[in-house]
Amino acid sequence: MGEKLAFCRKSCYCLPVNREDIRMKMKKMSFLAAIVAAGGLSAADIELPKPETQGGMPLQEALQSRRTGRSFSDRALPREVLSNLLWSAIGVNRDDGRRTAPTALNRQEITLYVCIPEGTFRYDAAANKLVQTSEKRAGDAPLMVIFTADTARQPERFCHVDCGFVGQNIYLFCASQKLATVFRASFKAEDYRPLLNLGENEQILYVQAVGYPK
């Protein structure tokens, strides 16, 4: 009937074992191991909640509330808030893959990385997830957003303009959520570069600190 009796030496009881169940579990474990080995799954990656794309603070009110804040509490941003922030910054808002922030000729050369308590991650906008690049982090706020640009896809002067669009999106989101934020052009890129696993033509241009105000 598919069941065999296995002898338990300590208790001297005979326990039923379904060998077909064991075979199926072993196959499933082998399949998952193969996916991880092939790089298709990482236990360290973070699947973000679906972003909220409706409602929120009216634009005029967010503009009125927009300001720079440089003092942050230690409180980490909940996953829902992080997901909404990244979508607002540069998320996919159309079926053709275009973003909430424009880029010249739609080159989409800007990539965002985040330093959070769990480490450093690259934001995969299409999949709405964080891909870990390091277990370490840098920065002085619970969330550090690092702006990089692929200068092989876009002249560098356009990259700076495109980063400005993304940074303003983050400012307006933070205003709507009563978060403090500051966009920085003055920072030590060498603090972040080892954490990011950058592409050949990828450059760090700016960082933006975000957190609950102290």
C-alpha positions as CSV (number, residue, x, y, z in Angstrom):
1,M,0.0,0.0,0.0
2,G,3.0,2.3,-0.3
3,E,3.7,2.3,3.5
4,K,6.6,0.4,5.1
5,L,7.3,-0.1,8.7
6,A,10.4,1.7,10.1
7,F,11.9,0.4,13.4
8,C,12.6,3.0,16.1
9,R,15.5,1.6,18.2
10,K,15.0,3.8,21.2
11,S,11.2,3.3,21.7
12,C,10.9,-0.2,20.1
13,Y,7.8,1.0,18.3
14,C,7.1,0.4,14.6
15,L,6.3,3.7,12.9
16,P,4.6,3.9,9.4
17,V,6.7,5.7,6.7
18,N,5.3,6.8,3.4
19,R,8.2,6.4,1.0
20,E,6.4,8.2,-1.8
21,D,6.1,11.3,0.4
22,I,9.8,11.1,1.3
23,R,10.7,10.8,-2.4
24,M,8.6,13.9,-3.3
25,K,10.1,16.0,-0.5
26,M,13.6,15.0,-1.6
27,K,12.8,16.0,-5.2
28,K,11.4,19.4,-4.0
29,M,14.5,20.1,-1.9
30,S,16.8,19.2,-4.8
31,F,14.8,21.5,-7.1
32,L,15.1,24.4,-4.7
33,A,18.8,23.8,-4.2
34,A,19.3,23.9,-8.0
35,I,17.5,27.2,-8.3
36,V,19.6,28.8,-5.5
37,A,22.8,27.4,-7.1
38,A,21.8,28.9,-10.4
39,G,21.3,32.3,-8.9
40,G,17.5,32.3,-9.5
41,L,16.6,32.6,-5.8
42,S,18.4,34.3,-2.9
43,A,17.1,34.0,0.7
44,A,18.6,37.4,1.3
45,D,16.5,39.2,-1.4
46,I,13.4,41.0,-0.1
47,E,10.0,40.8,-1.9
48,L,8.4,44.2,-1.4
49,P,4.6,44.6,-0.7
50,K,2.6,45.9,-3.7
51,P,2.9,49.7,-3.6
52,E,-0.1,51.9,-3.0
53,T,-0.8,53.9,-6.2
54,Q,-4.1,55.5,-5.2
55,G,-5.0,58.2,-2.7
56,G,-2.4,59.9,-0.5
57,M,-1.8,63.6,0.2
58,P,-2.9,66.0,-2.5
59,L,0.0,67.3,-4.6
60,Q,-0.4,70.9,-3.6
61,E,-0.4,70.0,0.1
62,A,2.8,67.9,-0.4
63,L,4.5,70.8,-2.2
64,Q,3.6,73.1,0.7
65,S,5.0,70.6,3.2
66,R,8.2,69.8,1.3
67,R,11.3,70.5,3.2
68,T,14.8,69.2,4.1
69,G,15.4,67.4,7.4
70,R,18.8,66.3,8.6
71,S,18.0,64.7,12.0
72,F,16.7,61.1,12.1
73,S,15.5,58.7,14.7
74,D,16.7,55.1,14.7
75,R,13.3,53.8,13.8
76,A,13.4,51.7,10.6
77,L,10.9,52.3,7.8
78,P,8.2,49.5,7.5
79,R,8.3,47.5,4.4
80,E,5.1,49.0,3.1
81,V,6.5,52.5,3.4
82,L,9.8,51.5,1.8
83,S,7.9,50.0,-1.1
84,N,5.8,53.1,-1.6
85,L,8.8,55.3,-1.4
86,L,10.8,53.4,-4.0
87,W,7.8,53.2,-6.4
88,S,7.2,56.9,-6.0
89,A,10.9,57.6,-6.7
90,I,11.3,55.5,-9.9
91,G,8.8,52.7,-10.0
92,V,7.0,51.3,-13.0
93,N,3.7,53.1,-13.6
94,R,2.7,51.9,-17.1
95,D,2.4,48.6,-18.9
96,D,5.2,49.5,-21.2
97,G,7.7,49.7,-18.3
98,R,8.0,53.5,-18.1
99,R,8.6,55.0,-14.7
100,T,7.3,57.6,-12.3
101,A,10.4,59.7,-13.0
102,P,11.4,60.7,-16.5
103,T,14.7,60.1,-18.1
104,A,16.0,61.7,-21.3
105,L,14.9,59.6,-24.3
106,N,13.5,57.1,-21.8
107,R,17.0,55.6,-21.4
108,Q,16.3,54.6,-17.8
109,E,19.9,54.8,-16.9
110,I,19.3,55.5,-13.2
111,T,19.4,52.7,-10.6
112,L,18.6,53.1,-6.9
113,Y,20.3,51.1,-4.2
114,V,19.3,51.3,-0.5
115,C,21.1,50.8,2.7
116,I,18.7,49.5,5.4
117,P,19.2,47.6,8.6
118,E,19.3,44.2,6.7
119,G,22.2,45.4,4.5
120,T,22.5,47.0,1.0
121,F,20.2,46.2,-1.9
122,R,19.5,47.1,-5.5
123,Y,15.9,48.1,-6.2
124,D,14.5,46.0,-9.0
125,A,11.6,48.2,-10.1
126,A,10.2,45.7,-12.6
127,A,9.9,42.9,-10.1
128,N,9.2,45.3,-7.1
129,K,11.9,43.6,-5.0
130,L,15.3,44.3,-3.3
131,V,18.3,42.3,-4.5
132,Q,21.0,42.1,-1.9
133,T,24.5,43.3,-2.9
134,S,26.0,43.3,0.6
135,E,25.2,42.3,4.2
136,K,26.9,45.6,5.3
137,R,25.5,49.1,5.1
138,A,26.7,52.7,5.3
139,G,25.2,56.1,6.1
140,D,23.7,58.0,9.0
141,A,20.0,57.4,8.5
142,P,17.8,54.3,8.7
143,L,17.4,54.5,4.9
144,M,20.1,55.7,2.6
145,V,19.2,55.8,-1.1
146,I,22.1,55.7,-3.5
147,F,21.7,57.1,-7.0
148,T,23.8,55.5,-9.7
149,A,23.8,56.1,-13.5
150,D,25.0,54.0,-16.4
151,T,27.0,56.6,-18.4
152,A,27.2,54.2,-21.4
153,R,23.4,54.7,-21.8
154,Q,23.2,58.4,-21.3
155,P,25.5,61.4,-21.4
156,E,26.5,62.2,-17.8
157,R,25.0,65.8,-17.9
158,F,21.6,64.3,-18.6
159,C,22.1,61.7,-15.8
160,H,22.4,64.5,-13.2
161,V,19.1,66.0,-14.4
162,D,17.4,62.7,-14.3
163,C,18.6,62.1,-10.7
164,G,17.0,65.4,-9.8
165,F,13.6,64.2,-10.9
166,V,14.0,61.1,-8.8
167,G,15.2,63.0,-5.8
168,Q,12.2,65.4,-5.9
169,N,9.8,62.4,-6.1
170,I,11.4,61.2,-2.9
171,Y,11.1,64.6,-1.3
172,L,7.4,64.8,-2.1
173,F,6.7,61.3,-0.9
174,C,8.5,62.1,2.4
175,A,6.4,65.3,2.8
176,S,3.3,63.2,2.4
177,Q,4.4,60.7,5.1
178,K,6.0,63.2,7.5
179,L,9.4,61.7,6.9
180,A,12.7,63.7,7.1
181,T,15.0,63.6,4.0
182,V,18.0,65.3,2.6
183,F,19.5,65.0,-0.9
184,R,23.3,65.0,-0.8
185,A,25.9,65.8,-3.5
186,S,28.7,66.0,-0.9
187,F,29.5,62.5,0.4
188,K,32.2,59.9,0.4
189,A,31.5,57.6,-2.6
190,E,34.2,55.1,-1.3
191,D,31.9,54.4,1.7
192,Y,29.3,53.0,-0.7
193,R,31.1,51.7,-3.7
194,P,32.3,48.3,-2.1
195,L,28.7,47.6,-1.1
196,L,27.0,47.9,-4.6
197,N,28.6,45.5,-7.0
198,L,28.5,48.2,-9.7
199,G,28.5,47.6,-13.4
200,E,31.4,48.6,-15.6
201,N,30.0,52.0,-16.6
202,E,27.9,52.6,-13.5
203,Q,28.8,55.7,-11.4
204,I,27.6,56.8,-8.0
205,L,26.2,60.4,-8.3
206,Y,24.1,61.2,-5.2
207,V,22.7,59.9,-2.0
208,Q,19.5,60.7,-0.2
209,A,19.0,60.1,3.5
210,V,15.5,59.3,4.8
211,G,14.0,58.5,8.2
212,Y,11.5,59.5,10.8
213,P,12.4,62.9,12.3
214,K,14.1,62.9,15.7
